[in-house]
Amino acid sequence: MSQRSAHLRRIPRPPGRGLQRSLEADRLLSLTELVNQLMRISDPAQLIDALTLGLQTTLAVDTAVVWLHNPTSHRYVLTCVAKDGALFSQEDRDMLSALQVRSGEALVGRVVSDSVGRMLPDAEAYRAMFGALGRRRDALYTRLRMLLPEEFSVLALPLYSSDSGRPLGVVELLCADQQLRSSDLQWLRRYTQQLGILLNLVRMQVDARKQRRRLAALDSVVTAISTASDLTDLLQVTLLVMIEVVAASGGAIYLVAPGQNDGMLAVQHQVPPDELALFNSSQAAMVLEDVIYYGQPSLRPALSASDQVFNGDVIGRAAVPLLAGGTIVGVLLLYGPLETLTVNLDWPALVSVGSQIAIAIANTRLYEESQRERQRLSTVIASIADGVAICDETGQLILANEAAAALLGLASLPALSRDNQARTLKGQVVEPEQMPLARALAGEVFRDYQLVLRGANDQDLVLSFSGAPLRGSTLGVSESETPNGAVVVFRDITAQRRLDEAKDEFLAIAAHELRSPLAAIKGYSDLLLRRELRNGTEGRELRGFQVLNQQVNVLVQLVDNLLDISRIDAGRFILQAESVDIKALAESVVTQVGSSATQHTVHLELPSAPALVWGDALRLRQVVTNLLTNAVRYSPVNTSVWVRVQLDEREVQVLFDDEGPGIPPSQRERLFERYYRVPGIKRTGSSTEGLGLGLYLCREIIALHEGRIWVDAAPTGGARFIIALPMHMPAEEPAQRDAIDAALDAMLARVATPSTSEEAEP
């Protein structure tokens, strides 16, 4: 056991039991002097040692034991033991510190739970209070019992502080010759309360000093961070500040590569040569394994510490993890005398400051990476041949490339999000909310949105826009999130539009010119086929007439489609509206197409209720025939096709399902465009492809009937085409007739020139 503290005066034990009042007065005076002496100690650990030894010597008891509360484990730990004027050895104290009890356990726990002092008459009663504490704690108690007197009585008192309801600890006074009695509990309690207040005050002062040091260090680091211009400058300034704050002789910052386990020594200042060589080698990550993998600080002798001395002391290496959001971004290394670092380093403060440094490093890295990404993005946008314009959530233009400025001019670019007197291809003025950036800001994703705008050269341009909203800064953001910007990409299709118009004009003229000779050819073809059938012709000759008649019908259908498109463009596509039974119409089309589709099975499902619509029976028949024919043509042989008529609230729906290859989702939006054909999909048994006009005509006809048409995936794995038309109620017939007549009148009013309207249909 170590020698007792020199500044504590030991009171010798009285030779007998007489003069009791004089003895108590001496004890009171000695305890008062002890409290005065302890008030000069500012270190909590020294105060606990002096308090324990002082009580043992002042009260002339055999042994004094101090148990202190551990706020982490919520148990009372055997902290210090004084016997015969000396403290237990450090080895015994370290071993016995594992002896911990909860509230209610042993004598210490009873004092805590009852909040009063207690006295036990003998060692057997003291042992019984421990009860069954488990094998490990029972073994520790046995070791403690071997260090205590053979026979003793024990007096236990709580150490209270004035601002806490829970005792800071418990003092046990063990007497072999009954120096203390139960009547001493009352006056001793006043002194133990003073000692508890003193201990709590010293702890608070130490915590305040540590907090001030932490705040000073944090302030120094924050100042260094705020003045740094880049990552290298940040690391260098921060390292020098930390070396000065902890009074180290040198240091370094080791950065861990993002997403990896290795790293590099970023900056260093007066690092011992062997250490410098180590952290510049591949062994650095292995040396710092505990810090990098587990985020635990460490203090160890530096490499070749026997040769590395600082004023005669062994050099130590303190490694502090730099944690940002639970991720290690680096390690702060500090060097100095090992003994000095052991005593002076405030690990909680270092870890806290290390987190601030790590956050600054992570933010600087993110900023530099964002700058690089912004530069790359600007380079990519500038290299795009199409115009690109980006706006913020308010519609304010924030970025545009040179191609955009060249097409519209800088002054016109901001107007992409508001009214710019833009026009549709039919000459209608575009409302502000229908401008490209405004649509994208509203959350809409669109492509090939064609408008006519005044270009930079003061000429009208036909531009094709594609746009989308910007939501957040990362992928996978919910579509319900409010857009914080929008982007549109556009290109000049004026020349392409002129070519398309010239092509449409040529095809319209060709269709008009071909209609008359084709009508004659079809008439003679039908006549020849009927004659051969009457004559009973069979074999190759009859087959030739049938093929001739089929191909003529194909040519007639192509010419009719071209004529219908020319009528739609000219506003002369007239509907003969009447009440149409979709059930009867579908049944008739299925019978007609099914008779020729010998390699397919066509199924028809009809509802029991009426399915009436108001429209042109001939044109609706054209749509149903086109969709059913396509389903048969693009399905493998020996498969089925389904036609279903359904009633949905106020709509009549006709569904066409097949077992073909289906339509990829990326192609469905363009499927109803003029002249568009899905690449890679061939007709069954034929390499001949159409002009891509059938579905375009279907969409236009259904739109004139105020209906809808779309494509989806069929349950059978193929494609599902759906048309939906408003259900016709006989009482609503006049109103629907008026609506269709109004739509036709508006279409006729949009005819561009008198010369166009005067052209005669063949």
C-alpha positions in Angstrom: 0.0 0.0 0.0 1.2 3.5 -0.8 2.1 6.2 1.8 -0.7 8.5 3.0 -0.9 12.1 1.9 1.6 14.3 3.7 -0.8 17.2 4.2 -3.3 15.2 6.3 -2.8 15.1 10.1 -3.4 11.7 11.6 -5.2 11.6 15.0 -3.9 8.7 17.1 -6.4 6.2 18.5 -7.5 6.9 22.1 -6.1 4.4 24.6 -9.5 3.8 26.2 -13.2 4.6 26.3 -13.2 7.4 28.9 -13.7 11.0 28.3 -16.2 10.4 25.5 -17.3 14.0 25.2 -13.7 15.2 24.8 -13.1 12.5 22.2 -16.2 13.6 20.2 -15.2 17.2 20.4 -11.7 16.3 19.1 -13.3 14.4 16.2 -15.5 17.3 15.3 -12.6 19.6 15.3 -10.5 17.2 13.3 -13.3 16.7 10.7 -13.6 20.5 10.4 -9.9 20.8 9.8 -10.1 17.9 7.2 -12.8 19.7 5.3 -10.7 22.8 5.3 -7.7 20.9 4.0 -9.7 19.2 1.3 -11.0 22.5 0.0 -7.5 23.3 -1.3 -7.5 20.3 -3.7 -8.8 20.9 -7.2 -8.3 17.5 -8.8 -11.2 15.1 -8.3 -9.1 11.9 -8.2 -6.7 13.5 -5.6 -9.7 14.7 -3.7 -11.2 11.2 -3.5 -7.9 9.7 -2.3 -7.4 12.5 0.3 -11.0 12.2 1.5 -10.8 8.5 2.0 -7.5 8.6 3.8 -8.5 11.6 5.8 -11.7 10.0 7.1 -9.8 6.8 8.0 -7.1 8.7 10.0 -9.2 11.4 11.4 -11.9 9.1 12.8 -9.3 6.5 13.8 -11.2 3.7 12.1 -9.5 0.6 10.7 -10.6 1.0 7.1 -12.5 3.6 5.0 -14.1 2.6 1.7 -15.6 5.0 -0.8 -18.1 3.9 -3.4 -19.0 6.4 -6.2 -21.9 6.5 -8.7 -21.1 5.7 -12.3 -23.6 7.6 -14.5 -22.9 5.3 -17.5 -23.7 1.9 -15.8 -25.9 3.5 -13.1 -24.1 1.4 -10.5 -21.9 2.2 -7.5 -18.2 1.4 -8.0 -15.7 0.6 -5.3 -13.3 3.5 -6.0 -10.9 4.0 -3.1 -9.9 2.1 0.1 -7.7 3.4 3.0 -6.4 1.1 5.7 -4.0 1.7 8.6 -3.1 5.2 7.3 -2.4 4.2 3.7 -4.3 3.7 0.5 -4.7 0.4 -1.3 -2.2 -0.2 -4.1 -3.2 0.8 -7.6 -3.2 -2.8 -8.6 -5.7 -3.7 -5.9 -7.8 -0.7 -6.6 -8.0 -1.4 -10.4 -9.0 -5.0 -9.6 -11.6 -4.1 -7.0 -13.1 -1.4 -9.3 -15.0 -4.2 -11.0 -17.0 -4.7 -7.8 -20.1 -2.7 -8.6 -23.6 -2.8 -7.0 -27.0 -1.5 -7.9 -29.4 0.4 -5.8 -30.8 -2.0 -3.3 -27.9 -4.4 -3.4 -25.4 -4.9 -0.5 -25.0 -2.3 2.3 -24.2 0.4 -0.3 -27.3 -0.2 -2.3 -29.5 -0.2 0.8 -28.1 3.2 1.9 -28.8 4.6 -1.5 -32.4 3.2 -1.8 -33.3 4.2 1.8 -31.4 7.6 1.7 -30.2 7.1 5.3 -27.1 5.9 7.0 -26.9 2.4 8.4 -24.7 0.4 10.8 -24.0 -3.3 10.9 -22.7 -5.0 14.0 -20.2 -7.5 12.5 -18.5 -8.8 9.4 -21.0 -11.6 9.0 -23.9 -9.2 8.7 -21.8 -7.2 6.2 -21.2 -10.3 4.1 -24.9 -11.3 4.2 -25.9 -7.9 2.8 -24.1 -8.7 -0.4 -26.2 -11.8 -1.0 -26.0 -13.6 -4.3 -24.1 -11.2 -6.6 -23.0 -13.7 -9.1 -19.8 -15.7 -9.4 -17.6 -12.9 -10.6 -18.7 -10.3 -8.1 -18.7 -12.9 -5.3 -15.0 -13.6 -6.1 -14.2 -9.9 -6.0 -15.9 -9.6 -2.7 -13.8 -12.5 -1.4 -10.7 -10.7 -2.5 -11.9 -7.5 -0.7 -12.7 -9.4 2.5 -9.2 -10.7 2.6 -7.9 -7.1 2.7 -10.3 -6.1 5.5 -10.0 -6.7 9.3 -11.1 -10.1 10.5 -13.8 -8.7 12.8 -15.4 -5.3 12.4 -18.5 -3.3 12.7 -19.4 -1.0 9.8 -21.0 2.4 9.6 -22.3 3.5 6.1 -23.3 7.1 5.2 -24.4 8.7 1.8 -22.3 11.4 0.1 -25.0 13.9 -1.0 -24.6 17.0 -3.0 -27.0 19.9 -2.6 -28.3 19.8 -6.2 -28.9 16.1 -6.7 -31.5 13.7 -5.3 -29.2 10.7 -5.9 -26.1 10.3 -3.7 -22.8 10.8 -5.4 -21.5 7.9 -3.4 -21.4 6.1 -0.1 -18.7 6.0 2.6 -18.2 2.8 4.7 -16.2 3.2 8.0 -15.0 -0.2 9.3 -14.1 -0.4 13.0 -12.5 -3.4 14.8 -13.0 -2.0 18.3 -16.4 -0.2 18.2 -15.0 3.3 17.9 -18.2 4.4 16.2 -21.8 3.7 17.2 -25.2 4.2 15.7 -25.6 7.5 17.6 -22.7 8.8 15.5 -24.7 8.6 12.3 -26.5 11.9 12.9 -23.5 14.2 13.4 -21.3 12.3 10.8 -24.0 12.8 8.2 -23.5 16.6 8.3 -19.8 16.2 7.5 -20.4 13.6 4.8 -22.9 15.9 3.2 -20.3 18.7 3.2 -17.8 16.3 1.7 -20.3 15.4 -1.0 -20.9 19.0 -1.8 -17.2 19.6 -2.0 -16.6 16.7 -4.3 -19.5 17.7 -6.6 -18.2 21.3 -6.7 -14.7 20.2 -7.7 -16.1 18.0 -10.4 -18.2 20.9 -11.7 -15.1 23.1 -11.7 -13.2 20.5 -13.7 -16.0 20.1 -16.1 -16.2 23.8 -16.5 -12.5 24.1 -17.2 -12.8 21.2 -19.7 -15.8 22.9 -21.4 -13.9 26.2 -21.7 -10.9 24.3 -23.2 -13.3 22.6 -25.6 -15.0 25.8 -26.6 -11.6 27.5 -27.1 -10.4 24.7 -29.2 -13.6 24.6 -31.2 -13.5 28.3 -31.7 -9.9 28.1 -32.9 -10.8 25.3 -35.3 -13.9 27.1 -36.6 -11.9 30.3 -37.2 -9.3 28.2 -39.1 -11.9 26.5 -41.1 -13.6 29.8 -42.1 -10.4 31.3 -43.3 -9.3 28.4 -45.4 -9.6 28.8 -49.2 -9.4 25.1 -50.3 -8.9 21.6 -48.9 -5.1 21.8 -48.6 -5.2 25.2 -46.9 -8.0 23.9 -44.6 -5.9 20.9 -43.5 -2.7 22.9 -43.0 -4.3 25.7 -41.0 -6.4 23.2 -38.9 -3.4 21.1 -38.1 -1.3 24.0 -36.9 -4.2 25.2 -34.7 -4.7 21.7 -33.1 -0.9 21.4 -32.4 -1.0 24.7 -30.6 -4.2 23.9 -28.7 -3.0 20.7 -27.2 0.7 21.9 -26.9 2.0 19.0 -29.1 5.4 18.9 -30.7 4.1 17.9 -34.1 1.2 16.4 -36.0 -0.3 15.2 -39.3 -3.7 14.6 -40.9 -4.2 11.3 -42.7 -7.1 11.4 -45.2 -9.1 8.2 -45.9 -10.2 7.9 -49.5 -14.1 8.1 -49.9 -15.6 4.6 -50.0 -12.2 2.9 -49.5 -10.1 1.7 -46.6 -6.7 3.2 -47.6 -5.7 6.8 -47.7 -2.8 9.2 -47.8 -0.9 11.6 -45.5 -2.3 14.9 -46.6 -0.4 17.4 -44.4 2.3 17.1 -41.6 4.3 19.3 -39.3 7.4 18.1 -37.5 6.5 14.4 -37.5 9.3 12.1 -36.4 11.1 10.6 -39.4 10.2 7.0 -38.8 6.6 7.9 -38.3 6.7 10.0 -41.5 8.1 7.0 -43.5 5.4 4.7 -42.0 2.4 6.9 -42.9 3.8 7.4 -46.4 3.9 3.6 -46.9 1.2 1.0 -47.5 1.3 0.0 -43.8 -0.4 3.2 -42.7 -3.9 1.8 -42.8 -2.9 -1.2 -40.8 -1.3 0.9 -38.1 -4.5 3.0 -37.8 -6.9 0.0 -38.2 -8.6 0.5 -34.8 -9.2 4.2 -35.5 -10.4 3.8 -39.1 -12.5 0.7 -38.7 -14.0 1.3 -35.3 -13.7 5.1 -34.8 -11.9 4.8 -31.5 -9.1 7.2 -30.5 -5.8 5.7 -29.4 -2.6 6.8 -27.6 0.5 4.7 -28.2 4.3 5.1 -28.2 5.5 6.3 -31.6 7.5 4.1 -33.9 11.0 3.3 -32.4 9.9 5.2 -29.3 13.1 4.3 -27.5 15.1 6.3 -30.0 12.5 9.1 -30.3 12.7 11.3 -27.2 11.5 14.8 -26.5 13.3 16.5 -23.6 14.1 13.0 -22.2 10.5 11.7 -22.5 9.3 8.9 -24.8 7.3 10.3 -27.8 3.7 9.3 -28.0 1.3 9.2 -30.9 -2.4 10.3 -30.3 -4.7 9.3 -33.1 -8.1 11.0 -33.2 -10.8 9.8 -35.7 -12.3 12.5 -37.9 -16.0 11.4 -38.1 -18.6 13.1 -40.3 -22.0 11.6 -40.1 -20.7 8.2 -38.9 -18.1 8.0 -41.8 -14.4 8.2 -41.2 -12.9 10.8 -43.5 -9.4 10.9 -41.8 -7.3 10.7 -38.7 -5.7 13.5 -36.8 -2.2 12.5 -35.5 -0.6 14.4 -32.6 2.9 13.9 -31.3 4.5 14.8 -28.0 5.9 13.4 -24.7 3.9 10.2 -24.0 3.4 11.1 -20.3 2.3 14.6 -21.0 -0.2 13.5 -23.7 -1.5 10.9 -21.3 -2.3 13.5 -18.6 -3.3 16.5 -20.7 -5.3 15.2 -23.6 -9.0 15.8 -23.2 -10.3 12.9 -25.4 -14.0 14.0 -25.5 -13.0 17.5 -26.5 -10.6 16.1 -29.2 -13.3 13.8 -30.6 -15.8 16.6 -30.7 -13.3 19.0 -32.4 -12.4 16.1 -34.7 -16.0 15.8 -35.8 -16.1 19.5 -36.7 -12.9 19.1 -38.7 -14.3 16.1 -40.5 -17.5 17.9 -41.4 -15.4 20.8 -42.8 -13.4 18.3 -44.8 -16.5 16.6 -46.1 -18.1 19.9 -47.0 -15.0 21.1 -48.8 -14.8 17.8 -50.7 -18.4 18.1 -51.7 -18.0 21.7 -52.8 -14.9 20.9 -54.9 -16.7 17.9 -56.4 -19.8 20.0 -57.1 -17.6 22.6 -58.8 -16.0 19.9 -60.9 -19.4 18.4 -61.8 -20.8 21.9 -62.6 -17.8 22.5 -64.9 -18.4 19.1 -66.6 -22.1 19.8 -66.9 -21.4 23.2 -68.4 -19.0 21.6 -70.9 -21.5 19.0 -71.9 -24.4 21.5 -72.2 -22.2 23.8 -74.3 -21.2 21.0 -76.6 -24.9 19.9 -77.3 -26.0 20.9 -80.8 -29.6 21.4 -79.7 -30.6 24.4 -77.6 -30.8 23.8 -73.8 -32.5 26.1 -71.3 -32.8 25.6 -67.6 -34.8 27.7 -65.1 -35.3 27.8 -61.4 -38.6 27.1 -59.5 -39.8 30.7 -60.2 -39.3 30.4 -63.9 -36.2 32.6 -63.9 -33.8 31.4 -66.6 -30.5 30.4 -65.0 -28.6 28.6 -67.8 -28.7 28.4 -71.6 -26.1 27.2 -74.1 -24.8 28.9 -77.2 -27.1 26.9 -79.5 -30.2 28.2 -77.6 -29.0 31.8 -77.9 -28.2 31.3 -81.6 -31.7 30.0 -82.3 -33.8 32.5 -80.3 -31.5 35.2 -79.2 -30.7 36.0 -75.6 -33.6 38.4 -75.2 -36.2 35.8 -76.2 -34.9 32.9 -74.0 -36.5 34.0 -70.7 -39.9 34.1 -72.5 -39.8 30.3 -72.8 -41.5 30.3 -69.4 -44.1 33.0 -70.2 -46.0 34.5 -73.1 -43.8 35.1 -76.1 -46.5 35.3 -78.8 -45.6 31.8 -79.7 -48.1 30.0 -82.0 -49.1 26.4 -82.6 -48.6 24.9 -86.1 -52.3 25.7 -86.7 -51.6 29.4 -85.9 -53.2 29.6 -82.5 -51.5 31.8 -79.9 -50.0 29.7 -77.0 -51.2 30.6 -73.5 -48.4 31.4 -70.9 -49.0 28.1 -69.0 -48.5 26.2 -72.2 -45.0 27.6 -72.8 -42.3 24.9 -72.6 -40.6 25.9 -69.4 -44.0 26.6 -67.7 -45.2 23.1 -68.6 -42.1 21.5 -67.3 -42.3 23.5 -64.1 -45.9 22.2 -63.6 -44.4 18.7 -63.4 -45.1 17.6 -67.0 -42.7 15.5 -69.0 -43.2 16.0 -72.7 -41.3 15.5 -76.0 -41.6 16.8 -79.6 -43.8 19.7 -78.6 -43.8 21.8 -81.7 -44.3 25.6 -81.7 -43.7 28.5 -84.1 -41.5 31.3 -82.5 -39.7 34.3 -83.8 -36.0 33.4 -84.1 -32.9 35.4 -83.5 -32.8 36.4 -87.2 -36.3 37.8 -87.0 -37.8 34.9 -88.9 -40.4 32.4 -87.8 -38.9 29.1 -86.8 -40.6 25.8 -86.1 -39.0 24.4 -82.9 -39.5 21.0 -81.4 -39.3 21.1 -77.5 -38.7 18.3 -75.0 -38.9 19.1 -71.3 -39.0 17.8 -67.8 -39.1 19.1 -64.2 -36.1 19.1 -62.0 -36.8 17.5 -58.6 -34.1 17.5 -56.0 -30.4 17.0 -56.7 -30.3 13.2 -56.8 -31.8 10.3 -58.7 -34.8 8.4 -57.3 -36.6 11.5 -56.0 -40.4 11.1 -55.5 -42.5 12.5 -58.4 -44.8 14.1 -55.8 -42.0 16.4 -54.7 -42.4 20.0 -55.9 -40.1 20.8 -58.8 -37.2 23.2 -58.0 -36.6 23.9 -61.6 -37.1 22.8 -65.2 -35.1 22.0 -68.3 -36.1 22.1 -72.0 -34.2 20.9 -75.0 -35.2 22.2 -78.4 -34.1 22.1 -82.0 -34.9 23.8 -85.3 -37.2 21.6 -87.4 -38.3 24.3 -89.9 -36.6 22.7 -92.8 -37.9 19.3 -91.7 -41.4 20.7 -91.4 -41.2 22.1 -94.9 -40.1 18.7 -96.2 -42.9 17.0 -94.4 -45.4 19.6 -95.8 -44.0 19.0 -99.3 -44.2 15.2 -98.8 -47.8 15.5 -97.6 -48.7 17.7 -100.5 -47.1 15.3 -103.0 -48.9 12.3 -101.4 -52.2 14.2 -101.4 -51.9 15.0 -105.1 -50.7 11.5 -105.9 -53.7 10.1 -104.0 -56.1 12.3 -105.9 -54.5 11.3 -109.2 -54.5 7.6 -108.4 -58.0 7.4 -107.1 -59.7 7.4 -110.6 -57.5 4.8 -112.3 -57.6 2.6 -109.1 -61.4 2.8 -109.0 -61.5 1.5 -112.6 -58.9 -1.3 -111.9 -60.9 -2.3 -108.7 -64.1 -2.4 -110.7 -62.7 -4.7 -113.4 -60.9 -6.8 -110.8 -64.1 -7.4 -108.9 -65.9 -8.2 -112.2 -63.2 -10.7 -113.3 -63.2 -12.4 -109.9 -67.0 -12.8 -109.8 -67.0 -14.1 -113.4 -64.4 -16.8 -112.6 -66.3 -17.8 -109.5 -69.5 -18.2 -111.6 -67.6 -20.3 -114.2 -66.3 -22.6 -111.4 -62.6 -21.8 -112.2 -60.3 -23.5 -109.7 -56.6 -23.9 -109.0 -53.8 -21.5 -110.0 -56.0 -19.3 -112.3 -58.6 -18.6 -109.5 -55.8 -18.0 -107.0 -54.3 -15.4 -109.4 -57.5 -13.5 -109.6 -57.9 -13.5 -105.8 -54.4 -12.2 -105.3 -55.0 -9.5 -107.9 -58.2 -8.4 -106.1 -56.5 -8.4 -102.7 -53.6 -6.2 -103.8 -56.0 -3.8 -105.5 -57.9 -3.5 -102.2 -54.6 -2.8 -100.4 -53.8 0.0 -102.9 -57.3 1.4 -102.6 -57.0 1.4 -98.8 -53.6 3.2 -98.9 -55.0 5.8 -101.3 -58.1 6.3 -99.1 -55.8 6.8 -96.0 -53.8 9.4 -97.9 -57.0 11.2 -99.0 -58.3 11.1 -95.4 -55.1 12.7 -94.1 -55.3 15.5 -96.8 -58.9 16.1 -95.7 -57.9 16.3 -92.1 -55.1 18.8 -92.9 -57.5 20.9 -95.0 -60.3 20.8 -92.4 -62.7 18.9 -94.7 -63.0 15.6 -92.9 -66.8 15.4 -92.5 -68.6 13.1 -90.1 -72.1 11.8 -90.8 -73.2 11.5 -87.2 -76.0 9.2 -86.0 -76.7 6.7 -83.2 -74.3 3.8 -83.6 -74.6 0.4 -81.9 -71.0 -0.5 -81.1 -72.0 -4.1 -80.2 -73.5 -4.7 -83.7 -70.6 -2.9 -85.4 -68.0 -4.9 -83.5 -69.8 -8.2 -84.3 -69.9 -7.3 -88.0 -66.2 -6.4 -88.1 -65.2 -9.6 -86.3 -67.2 -11.7 -88.7 -65.7 -10.0 -91.7 -62.0 -10.0 -90.5 -62.3 -13.4 -88.8 -63.4 -15.1 -92.0 -60.2 -14.1 -93.7 -58.0 -14.7 -90.7 -57.8 -18.4 -91.1 -54.6 -18.8 -89.1 -56.0 -16.9 -86.0 -58.9 -17.3 -83.7 -60.9 -14.2 -83.0 -62.9 -14.0 -79.8 -65.7 -11.5 -79.2 -67.0 -10.6 -75.8 -70.1 -8.3 -75.6 -72.0 -6.8 -72.7 -75.7 -7.4 -72.1 -76.6 -3.7 -71.8 -76.8 -1.5 -74.9 -73.6 0.2 -76.1 -74.8 3.2 -78.1 -72.5 6.1 -79.2 -73.2 9.2 -81.3 -70.9 9.3 -84.3 -70.1 8.3 -87.9 -70.7 4.5 -88.3 -68.5 4.3 -91.4 -65.6 6.0 -89.7 -66.0 4.1 -86.5 -66.1 0.9 -88.5 -62.9 2.0 -90.2 -61.2 2.4 -86.7 -62.4 -1.0 -85.4 -61.4 -2.8 -88.6 -57.9 -1.2 -88.6 -57.2 -2.1 -85.0 -58.5 -5.7 -85.3 -56.6 -6.2 -88.6 -53.4 -4.9 -86.9 -53.9 -7.3 -84.0 -54.2 -10.2 -86.5 -51.3 -9.1 -88.7 -48.8 -8.6 -85.9 -49.7 -11.8 -84.0 -48.0 -15.2 -84.5 -49.9 -17.8 -86.4 -52.2 -20.1 -84.4 -52.8 -17.6 -81.7 -55.9 -15.8 -80.5 -57.1 -12.2 -80.7 -59.8 -10.8 -78.3 -62.3 -8.0 -79.0 -64.1 -6.9 -75.8 -66.9 -4.3 -75.6 -67.2 -2.9 -72.1 -69.3 -0.2 -70.4 -67.5 2.1 -68.0 -69.7 4.7 -66.3 -70.5 7.1 -69.2 -68.1 5.5 -71.7 -68.2 2.7 -74.1 -64.8 1.0 -74.4 -63.6 -1.4 -77.0 -60.4 -3.5 -76.1 -58.2 -5.3 -78.6 -55.9 -7.9 -77.1 -53.4 -10.1 -79.0 -50.6 -12.5 -78.2 -48.0 -10.7 -80.3 -44.6 -9.1 -79.2 -46.3 -6.1 -77.6 -45.4 -2.5 -77.8 -42.3 -1.3 -75.7 -43.3 1.4 -73.2 -40.7 3.8 -74.7 -42.5 3.5 -78.1 -46.1 3.9 -77.0 -46.1 7.7 -77.0 -45.0 7.9 -80.6 -47.2 5.1 -81.9 -50.0 7.3 -83.1 -47.7 9.8 -84.9 -48.0 10.2 -88.7 -45.7 7.8 -90.7 -44.3 6.3 -87.5 -43.7 2.5 -87.3 -42.3 0.6 -84.3 -38.8 -0.6 -85.2 -38.2 -4.4 -85.2 -41.9 -5.5 -85.3 -42.8 -7.2 -88.6 -46.2 -8.4 -89.9 -46.9 -12.1 -89.7 -46.2 -13.9 -92.9 -45.3 -10.7 -94.8 -42.3 -8.4 -95.2 -44.4 -5.6 -96.6 -44.8 -2.7 -94.2 -47.5 0.0 -94.3 -46.9 3.7 -94.4 -47.6 4.3 -90.7 -50.9 6.1 -91.3 -53.5 3.7 -89.9 -53.1 4.5 -86.2 -52.7 8.2 -86.9 -56.0 8.2 -88.7 -57.6 6.2 -85.8 -56.5 8.8 -83.3 -57.8 11.7 -85.4 -61.2 10.0 -86.0 -61.6 9.1 -82.3 -60.6 12.6 -81.3 -63.3 14.0 -83.7 -65.8 11.8 -81.8 -64.5 13.4 -78.5 -63.1 10.0 -77.5 -59.8 8.6 -76.4 -57.4 5.9 -77.8 -54.3 4.5 -76.1 -52.1 1.4 -76.0 -51.1 -0.7 -73.0 -49.8 -4.2 -72.2 -52.3 -7.0 -72.6 -52.6 -9.7 -69.9 -51.8 -12.2 -72.6 -48.3 -10.6 -73.0 -49.1 -8.8 -76.3 -50.5 -5.4 -77.0 -53.8 -4.0 -75.8 -55.4 -1.1 -77.8 -58.3 0.7 -76.2 -60.8 3.1 -77.6 -63.2 5.0 -75.4 -66.2 6.9 -76.7 -68.9 8.8 -74.8 -72.0 6.7 -74.3 -75.0 8.0 -76.2 -78.3 8.5 -74.4 -81.3 9.1 -76.8 -82.3 12.2 -74.8 -78.9 13.7 -75.3 -79.0 13.3 -79.1 -79.7 16.9 -80.0 -77.0 18.2 -77.7 -74.4 15.8 -79.0 -75.4 16.6 -82.6 -74.9 20.3 -81.8 -71.5 19.6 -80.3 -70.3 17.7 -83.3 -71.7 20.3 -85.7 -69.9 23.0 -83.8 -66.7 21.1 -84.0 -67.1 20.6 -87.7 -67.9 24.3 -88.2 -64.7 25.2 -86.3 -62.7 22.8 -88.5 -64.1 24.3 -91.6 -63.3 27.8 -90.4 -59.6 26.9 -90.1 -59.2 26.2 -93.8 -56.2 28.3 -94.8 -57.1 29.6 -98.4 -60.1 29.7 -100.6 -58.2 27.8 -103.3 -57.8 24.9 -101.0 -61.5 24.8 -100.1 -62.5 24.8 -103.8 -60.6 21.6 -104.6 -63.0 18.8 -105.6 -62.7 15.3 -104.2 -62.4 12.6 -106.8 
